[in-house]
Amino acid sequence: MASALIRRVNQEGGMAAVLARGDPTAGAILLLLLEKGRNPRFFERGIGADGEPALVRAGPAELIDDAAAHDYWSRRRSRDSDLWVIELDIADGERFAAATMGVG
């Protein structure tokens, strides 16, 4: 799923980067979403308010800078070596990621 997500972002004119590679079959995906290099926020697959699979907000409510974002995903990765961390810089990244990942 990670490679498909990256490919689709690049095809749509966005930028995608793998910050950490996880297990190809069992690894969860943590997304760092940006818009034109700003407004960093984390999302991951989870269960929405309606009980259905959804893309849900993760991490700190507000990230002050790139170092805060790096610190968060590094801590998560230290507890879960299977975790993929993928940065996406694309307009309306949350909607785009949810559609690509088949949630929400």
Summary of the structure (lengths in Angstrom):
residues: 104
radius of gyration: 12.8
end to end distance: 16.0
largest distance: 33.7
contacts: 293
relative contact order: 0.29
helix: 32%
strand: 34%
